[in-house]
């Protein structure tokens, strides 16, 4: 079995979540080595980002904004469509994501940069949430695929940090570890709903796969954005690396 899938199932089992065969069938198509966030390209780009304090500042801010956007969507959909039990879990998730947004932002000063110069357009991004809507099952499918991505990327980040001798990265480690622990819980509670709904109605697998595909596409776009930032700031990045 692919080691990523094995790790996912082991994590779910540690949270007492037993995936249905319908869920596993989708995951078998999902967690492949060439998926955007499990690809060699993602691993290489992440290592490159972590070598540059300017890139790290940009990346941390990007994560901070994404966490705030995700939180806003959680709160909106929970209020509109979730039953009381799921609403409570989604609202806890909402507070976690808002906290993560602050936590990622709190790491930016460790790079020697500040968040303020990069904040153009942040309010506009958050305002776009008002145009977002989904039924509850499609939304949880989306959230689950995104949380799996976050879990894998945070594990990659910790691996890079552990292999580095940079002091500022080591200072980041406890915060990233705490975020990872929350994300594992998010993966697990959403997996329990996805697994149950797919078992009850296997036709929903098509919707789940669509959500997985969207997350994959979105992640490739993020990779492109990071590469574009490197291109636009190449001289400064080279100067930082003592190449010019």
Phi, psi and omega in degrees: 000139175310133185298328180295315179296319180299316179296322178296311181297321178295320178295315179299318178298326179293340176258016179061035175252120179254105185296140177286164179295330178293320177295312182299324180298319178292319182295326178301329178273347192264299187277079179252163185291339181258011173295147188312309187272359173248005186281161174297327179298316179297316180299315180294319180294319179299318179296322178293317179301316184288350177274349184237125179293325178294316177296320179298318179299315179296316182294318179296320178295319177303315178294320179300316179294316180298320179296319179294320178295316178298320179298316181299320179293318179303312182297318182295311183290322177301316181292331184275319197231342188280145171287174190298318182296312180291324179301317180299319180292320180292325179288325173296319177299317178304311181295324176299313183294321177297321177294320179298321178303315179292323182294316178297317179297326182293340181277342185302316180302336178296339179275349184092000178250168177241158183285328190307316183297343184260002192277003178300129175086358181297314180300322179296320179297317180294322180297332180297339181300329182297338180269002184268140174204151180201153167287164191296323182290315178299321181295314179294325174302313179300311183300317182298314180296324178291321180291324175299316177301312181300317179301313182293319182292322179294323174298319178296318180299316180296323178297317180295317179299316182294335180270354182263157174249014180283126184296321183294329177291319178298326177292334179283336192304312182301322180293315180295324177297318179294320177296318179303316182298322175294317182296326177297320177293322179294317177303318187288315182290324177290325178299323181296321178287315179300314181300315181294314182295322178293324178293320180288327181215089183302338179297337179292349178302326179297320178292318179299316179296322177298319179292320176299315180297320179296318178297321178298312179298316180299323180290321175299322177296321177297318177300318179296320179297317179295319178295323178296322178296320177298316180300314184289340182240026190299321183294316179293321179294321178293322178296320179298326181270009180060037179261348179227000000 
